[in-house]
């Protein structure tokens, strides 16, 4: 492997690991805030118990998310110095906003929430968790804005003297249509992850408690949590379908070759393009005759891409010629530039992104059915379904990002088809020139091992505290003379 390939592997490994933690923090922060709001409004103890129970799991996840996220920005300087030099004026702005505004908002109010249970009035303390949730949304928005600029660069021009992209309009960067479409899709994904997480754990506990005692006092609490998670899954699932449809059509306008790669569509079809559920053969693109669609939905790819059931979707071979004509057919060494992304990765990651979400849908439907009319779940197989479903939206979200980033290749900054052709950068030119194979390989191995250890700690901590259940808690309103009382830890 050369430096470029190792740098890509390292960034892929660390990014996918970090993003596993991110959606749960975004979605669960809001769900915990809603649970605490229900407690403040009703005074019902079950909402307080659920707030502290899921809040403890939220803190574990957030702490690991911060630890793994720090590495992300350092990699731009370590392995991708040329990329940073080219886009730093633009790409660095939303990242700085995320660090200075959103992350400080998150960390400050999270600290107040953790230590303020017996120091702040109920409503003031409630406001801190909502501020933390809003901070997580802002953080996500700025990160999505930065990534969307890589997918569809706007608000910038190319300076020939410096050889860099320079920002001309920060508002255009922050209101990029790619951002405005991607952000709600990411948020819907976060709530699907969090809803499955809350519901899955609640169902497991409901089955366990119902088998111990059909009249157990905690059954009502876990039933409430399970249905809360199911409602969240239902709303987020609808949101995912709606935003995903809009995003697919925008992606087809901005990166048509990515849509063709998602289907493994090598040659332009004579009529409407079908969407295949299963394909066998060589997805490398050099032997189109070997590609065989086993199960396909007629006209569906045409609708996904264009909104027209009979719309035309160009194949990869034709798009390769178009890209070569517009952006150059040969590199500096005289080798032909391959604009087609890795078809096997894009084809299967696109389907795994969609297919793995089915587990959450199944859990959602089962919860609504088996908890109807005040019933509780006592079927053992439901406990197994809940545990199996827990990791699936995580994996679906990860495959979604793999598709998004791998489908953009060979560009690290994809060209804007309606903008300046000069504001673009191929991945091969973004890697640092001062690093060698040994340095990148060493850092990749070290980070992978460290992340593996952190992953074990994260899993064991989540498993430990989730298996303890929602403990009984006592709450005392803070009084005027509480200033002399030692600060207690809510967790």
Secondary structure, 3 states (H helix, E strand, C coil): CCHHHHHHHHHHHHHHHHHHHHHHHHHHHHHHHHHHHHHHHHCCHHHHHHHHHHHHHHHHHHHHHHHHHHHHHHHHHHCCHHHHHHHHHHHHHHHHHHHHHHHHHHHHHHHHHHHCCCCCCHHHHHHHHHHHHHHHHHHHHHHHHHHHHHHCCCCEEEECCCCEEEECCHHHHHCCHHHHHHHHHHHHHHHHHHHHHHHHHHHHHHHHHHHHCCCCCCHHHHHHHHHHHHHHHHHHHHHHHHHHHHHHHHHHHHCHHHHHHHHCCCCCCCCCCCEEEEEECCCCCCCHHHCEEEEEECCHHHHHHHCCCCCCCCCHHHHHHHHHHHHCCECCCCCECCCCCCHHHHHHHHHHHHHCCHHHHHHHHHHHHHCHHHCCCCCHHHHHHHHHHHCHHHHHHHHHHHHHHHCCCCEEECCCCCCCCCCCEEHHHCCCCCCCHHHHHHHHHHHHHHHHHHHHHHHHHHHHHHHHCCCCCCCCCCCCCHHHCCCCCCC
